[in-house]
Amino acid sequence: MTRRLLVTTIGILVLLTAAIVYIVDARTGGAAENAVPVVNRPFTLDNSTLYFRNLAPGPDSGKLAAVPITDPSAPRRVGDLHCDRFAAAGGTAICLQLKPGSLPALTDLILLDANLHERHRETLNGTPSRARVSPDGKRVNWTLFVTGDSYAATGFSTRTGVYDLTTGHLVKTIEELAVFVDGKRYFASDVNFWGITFAADGNRFYVTMASKGTTYLIEADYRTYRGTAIAKNVECPSLSPDGRRIAYKEKVAKGEWRLAVLDLTTRELTHPDSRSIDDQPVWQGNSTLLYPVRNSTGTLDLWSVGLATAPRLLVAQATSPSFG
């Protein structure tokens, strides 16, 4: 084995180990903290509840939890469903579960109804990264972190897919999406997509495309399977319910991002929180955003911020927020 190949192999193993440690850390809740009040009982999807991954240390860490939207400090209800990523909308939910011990990594994609009963399951290559449900509940999408793609210089890439609950059609990767940049069809061997967010009609969507060191915000049409780059330096977009704004994480340095909000009409860009975030924000209505922030002990807390109000801690030891 040449020295260059050895160094590359070691580098890939280090990155893979870091990715697995991140998942395990999130499953166990990171560093131990004071106990969080928990009420164990099953629940269903509804519009008055905030759902999230419970990260409080203990046997319920990593399970789906819930609190009332109007009282997020209430004792959290924790069910039996374990998800590494969770999202819900329109009476449909998606749960991504990393299969323990799988190498290369495998993830179970589980689709659930409003009673959190399983409707469909797929096993896909990769580690859970992002998940979303279209507002009408008819399409789900996910992003998985995968290894082994020859075009990825680091040995890693993302794979973003869509499942249509109406037709049962599965798209394991949207890499065949026809994308136009500056009016010309874009072709490159290193293209990666991640972080889909759907408009209210479930057809128009936005997604991050990365290529040659640049990340683009792509506005796309699911039926025609065409997309156009409309902005740069956009990762993990999230469309407001009224379709007016895109919230996302904006890269400011290597390994550091900040929350940004782009007005799609005026192109005005604002930054509601200056701290580093590394996730896809979630809208609560049209003027409030939810997102996890890593605290001083190494675990994640859920924060909220208004477009005109300061950030505030919403739920401690929690991540992957969603509404029913």
C-alpha positions as CSV (number, residue, x, y, z in Angstrom):
1,M,0.0,0.0,0.0
2,T,1.5,3.4,-1.0
3,R,1.9,6.1,1.6
4,R,-0.7,8.3,-0.1
5,L,-3.3,5.5,-0.2
6,L,-2.6,4.7,3.5
7,V,-3.1,8.3,4.5
8,T,-6.3,8.5,2.6
9,T,-7.6,5.3,4.1
10,I,-6.8,6.4,7.6
11,G,-8.5,9.7,7.0
12,I,-11.7,8.0,5.8
13,L,-11.7,5.7,8.8
14,V,-11.3,8.7,11.1
15,L,-14.2,10.5,9.5
16,L,-16.4,7.4,9.5
17,T,-15.7,6.9,13.2
18,A,-16.6,10.5,13.9
19,A,-19.9,10.1,12.1
20,I,-20.8,7.0,14.1
21,V,-19.7,8.6,17.4
22,Y,-22.1,11.5,16.6
23,I,-25.0,9.1,16.1
24,V,-24.2,7.2,19.3
25,D,-23.7,10.4,21.2
26,A,-27.1,11.7,20.1
27,R,-28.7,8.3,21.0
28,T,-27.3,8.4,24.5
29,G,-27.9,12.1,25.1
30,G,-24.2,13.1,25.3
31,A,-22.9,14.1,28.7
32,A,-25.2,13.3,31.7
33,E,-27.2,16.2,33.0
34,N,-29.9,16.6,35.6
35,A,-32.9,14.3,35.1
36,V,-35.8,15.6,33.0
37,P,-39.4,14.9,34.0
38,V,-40.8,12.2,31.7
39,V,-44.3,10.7,31.4
40,N,-44.3,7.4,29.5
41,R,-47.4,6.9,27.5
42,P,-48.2,6.5,23.8
43,F,-49.4,9.4,21.7
44,T,-50.6,10.3,18.2
45,L,-49.9,13.2,15.8
46,D,-51.8,16.4,16.3
47,N,-51.5,20.1,15.7
48,S,-51.1,21.1,19.3
49,T,-48.0,19.2,20.0
50,L,-44.2,19.6,19.5
51,Y,-42.4,16.4,18.7
52,F,-38.7,15.8,19.1
53,R,-35.9,13.2,19.9
54,N,-35.5,12.9,23.6
55,L,-31.8,13.3,24.5
56,A,-32.2,13.2,28.3
57,P,-29.8,10.5,29.7
58,G,-31.5,7.3,30.6
59,P,-33.4,4.4,29.0
60,D,-35.7,6.8,27.1
61,S,-32.8,8.6,25.4
62,G,-33.2,8.6,21.6
63,K,-37.0,7.9,21.7
64,L,-39.7,10.1,20.2
65,A,-41.0,12.6,22.8
66,A,-43.6,15.3,22.9
67,V,-44.7,18.4,24.8
68,P,-47.6,20.8,24.3
69,I,-46.7,23.7,21.9
70,T,-48.2,26.1,24.4
71,D,-46.2,24.7,27.3
72,P,-42.8,23.3,26.2
73,S,-41.5,23.2,29.8
74,A,-44.1,20.6,30.7
75,P,-43.0,17.1,31.5
76,R,-42.2,15.4,28.2
77,R,-44.2,12.4,27.1
78,V,-42.0,9.6,25.7
79,G,-43.2,6.8,23.6
80,D,-41.5,3.5,22.5
81,L,-40.5,4.7,19.0
82,H,-36.8,5.1,18.6
83,C,-35.7,7.4,15.7
84,D,-32.3,8.9,14.8
85,R,-34.3,11.5,12.7
86,F,-38.0,12.2,12.8
87,A,-40.3,14.5,10.9
88,A,-44.1,14.8,10.5
89,A,-46.7,16.9,8.6
90,G,-50.2,16.4,7.2
91,G,-50.8,13.3,9.3
92,T,-47.7,11.5,8.0
93,A,-44.4,10.9,9.8
94,I,-41.0,9.5,8.8
95,C,-38.6,7.8,11.2
96,L,-35.0,7.0,10.3
97,Q,-33.4,4.3,12.3
98,L,-29.7,3.4,11.9
99,K,-29.4,-0.4,11.9
100,P,-27.0,-1.3,14.8
101,G,-23.8,-3.1,13.8
102,S,-24.3,-2.6,10.0
103,L,-21.1,-2.0,8.0
104,P,-21.4,-0.2,5.7
105,A,-24.1,1.6,7.5
106,L,-27.7,0.8,6.7
107,T,-30.8,2.8,7.7
108,D,-34.4,1.7,8.1
109,L,-36.8,4.3,6.6
110,I,-40.2,3.9,8.3
111,L,-43.3,5.7,7.3
112,L,-46.0,6.2,9.9
113,D,-49.6,7.3,9.9
114,A,-51.2,9.8,12.3
115,N,-51.5,7.0,15.0
116,L,-47.7,6.3,14.5
117,H,-48.5,2.9,13.0
118,E,-46.1,1.7,10.4
119,R,-47.3,2.1,6.8
120,H,-44.2,1.3,4.8
121,R,-40.5,0.4,5.4
122,E,-37.4,0.6,3.2
123,T,-33.8,-0.3,4.1
124,L,-31.3,2.1,2.5
125,N,-27.5,2.5,2.5
126,G,-26.2,5.3,4.7
127,T,-26.4,7.1,8.1
128,P,-29.4,9.3,9.0
129,S,-28.9,13.0,8.3
130,R,-32.1,14.8,7.4
131,A,-35.8,14.1,7.1
132,R,-38.9,16.0,6.0
133,V,-42.5,15.5,5.1
134,S,-44.4,17.6,2.6
135,P,-47.1,19.8,4.2
136,D,-49.9,17.7,2.5
137,G,-48.4,14.5,4.0
138,K,-48.1,12.9,0.6
139,R,-44.4,12.8,0.1
140,V,-41.5,12.2,2.4
141,N,-37.8,12.9,1.8
142,W,-34.6,12.1,3.6
143,T,-30.9,12.6,3.4
144,L,-28.4,9.8,4.2
145,F,-24.6,10.1,4.8
146,V,-22.9,7.5,2.6
147,T,-19.4,6.2,1.9
148,G,-17.8,4.7,-1.1
149,D,-18.8,7.1,-3.9
150,S,-15.8,7.4,-6.2
151,Y,-16.5,11.0,-7.1
152,A,-16.3,12.1,-3.4
153,A,-12.8,13.3,-2.7
154,T,-13.1,12.5,1.0
155,G,-14.8,9.2,0.4
156,F,-18.1,10.6,1.7
157,S,-21.3,11.9,0.0
158,T,-25.0,12.4,0.7
159,R,-27.9,10.6,-0.9
160,T,-31.3,12.3,-0.9
161,G,-34.5,10.5,-1.9
162,V,-38.2,10.9,-2.1
163,Y,-41.1,8.5,-1.5
164,D,-44.6,9.3,-2.9
165,L,-47.2,7.8,-0.6
166,T,-49.9,8.3,-3.2
167,T,-48.3,6.2,-5.9
168,G,-45.8,4.2,-3.9
169,H,-43.0,5.5,-6.2
170,L,-39.5,5.4,-4.5
171,V,-36.7,7.7,-5.7
172,K,-33.6,6.5,-3.8
173,T,-31.6,9.5,-5.0
174,I,-32.5,12.7,-6.9
175,E,-29.1,12.8,-8.6
176,E,-30.8,12.7,-12.0
177,L,-32.6,16.0,-11.3
178,A,-32.0,18.3,-14.3
179,V,-30.4,21.5,-12.7
180,F,-29.7,24.8,-14.5
181,V,-27.1,27.3,-13.2
182,D,-26.9,30.7,-14.8
183,G,-29.3,29.5,-17.5
184,K,-27.3,26.5,-18.6
185,R,-27.8,22.8,-17.7
186,Y,-25.3,21.9,-15.0
187,F,-23.2,18.7,-15.3
188,A,-20.5,17.6,-12.8
189,S,-19.4,14.3,-11.4
190,D,-19.2,15.6,-7.8
191,V,-22.8,16.8,-7.4
192,N,-24.4,16.2,-4.0
193,F,-27.9,17.0,-2.9
194,W,-29.3,17.3,0.7
195,G,-32.0,18.9,2.8
196,I,-35.2,19.0,0.8
197,T,-38.1,21.3,1.8
198,F,-41.5,21.1,0.1
199,A,-43.9,23.9,-0.7
200,A,-47.5,23.7,0.4
201,D,-48.6,22.0,-2.8
202,G,-46.2,19.1,-2.3
203,N,-44.8,19.6,-5.8
204,R,-42.4,22.6,-5.7
205,F,-39.4,22.0,-3.5
206,Y,-36.1,23.5,-2.5
207,V,-32.8,21.6,-2.0
208,T,-29.1,22.2,-1.5
209,M,-26.8,21.2,-4.3
210,A,-23.1,21.1,-3.7
211,S,-20.4,21.0,-6.4
212,K,-16.9,22.2,-6.9
213,G,-16.7,23.8,-3.5
214,T,-20.0,25.8,-3.9
215,T,-23.4,25.2,-2.4
216,Y,-26.5,26.3,-4.3
217,L,-30.1,26.7,-3.4
218,I,-32.1,24.9,-6.0
219,E,-35.8,25.7,-6.6
220,A,-37.3,22.6,-8.3
221,D,-40.5,21.1,-9.7
222,Y,-41.2,17.5,-8.8
223,R,-43.4,16.7,-11.7
224,T,-41.1,18.1,-14.4
225,Y,-38.0,17.1,-12.5
226,R,-36.2,20.3,-13.2
227,G,-34.5,22.8,-10.9
228,T,-32.8,26.2,-11.1
229,A,-30.1,27.6,-8.9
230,I,-31.4,30.8,-7.2
231,A,-28.8,31.5,-4.5
232,K,-25.4,30.4,-3.2
233,N,-24.0,29.4,0.2
234,V,-27.2,27.8,1.2
235,E,-27.4,24.5,3.2
236,C,-30.4,22.7,4.7
237,P,-33.2,25.0,3.5
238,S,-36.5,25.2,5.2
239,L,-39.5,27.0,3.5
240,S,-41.9,29.0,5.6
241,P,-45.5,27.8,5.5
242,D,-46.5,30.9,3.5
243,G,-43.7,30.3,0.9
244,R,-42.2,33.7,1.4
245,R,-38.9,32.9,3.2
246,I,-36.2,30.3,3.2
247,A,-34.4,29.6,6.5
248,Y,-31.1,27.8,6.2
249,K,-27.6,27.4,7.6
250,E,-25.0,29.7,6.0
251,K,-21.4,28.7,6.1
252,V,-19.1,31.3,7.7
253,A,-16.0,29.2,8.3
254,K,-14.8,25.6,8.1
255,G,-17.2,23.6,10.3
256,E,-19.1,26.7,11.4
257,W,-22.5,27.9,10.2
258,R,-25.1,30.5,11.3
259,L,-28.8,30.7,10.9
260,A,-29.9,32.8,8.0
261,V,-33.3,33.8,6.5
262,L,-33.7,34.8,2.9
263,D,-36.8,36.7,1.7
264,L,-37.5,35.1,-1.7
265,T,-39.2,38.3,-3.0
266,T,-37.0,41.1,-1.7
267,R,-33.8,39.0,-1.4
268,E,-33.3,40.6,2.0
269,L,-31.0,38.4,4.1
270,T,-31.2,38.4,7.9
271,H,-29.4,36.4,10.7
272,P,-31.6,35.8,13.7
273,D,-28.9,34.0,15.7
274,S,-25.2,34.4,15.5
275,R,-24.3,31.1,17.2
276,S,-23.1,28.1,15.1
277,I,-25.8,25.6,14.1
278,D,-25.6,22.4,12.2
279,D,-29.1,21.3,11.3
280,Q,-32.1,22.0,9.1
281,P,-34.3,24.6,10.9
282,V,-38.0,24.1,11.4
283,W,-40.7,26.8,11.0
284,Q,-43.3,27.3,13.7
285,G,-45.8,29.5,11.8
286,N,-44.3,32.1,9.5
287,S,-42.3,34.1,12.0
288,T,-40.6,31.6,14.4
289,L,-37.8,29.1,13.9
290,L,-36.8,26.0,15.9
291,Y,-33.3,24.5,15.7
292,P,-30.9,22.5,18.0
293,V,-27.8,24.1,19.5
294,R,-25.0,22.2,21.1
295,N,-24.5,23.3,24.7
296,S,-21.4,23.4,26.9
297,T,-21.8,19.7,28.0
298,G,-21.8,18.5,24.4
299,T,-25.5,17.5,24.1
300,L,-28.2,19.4,22.1
301,D,-30.9,21.7,23.2
302,L,-33.9,23.0,21.2
303,W,-34.0,26.8,20.7
304,S,-36.5,29.1,19.1
305,V,-36.1,32.5,17.6
306,G,-38.5,35.0,16.1
307,L,-37.8,37.1,13.1
308,A,-38.0,40.1,15.4
309,T,-37.4,38.5,18.8
310,A,-34.3,37.2,20.6
311,P,-33.4,33.4,20.8
312,R,-34.7,31.5,23.8
313,L,-34.2,28.0,25.1
314,L,-37.3,25.9,24.3
315,V,-36.6,22.3,25.3
316,A,-33.4,21.1,26.9
317,Q,-31.8,17.9,25.8
318,A,-33.7,17.5,22.6
319,T,-33.3,17.6,18.8
320,S,-35.1,16.9,15.5
321,P,-38.2,19.1,16.2
322,S,-41.4,18.6,14.3
323,F,-45.1,19.3,14.3
324,G,-48.0,16.9,13.5
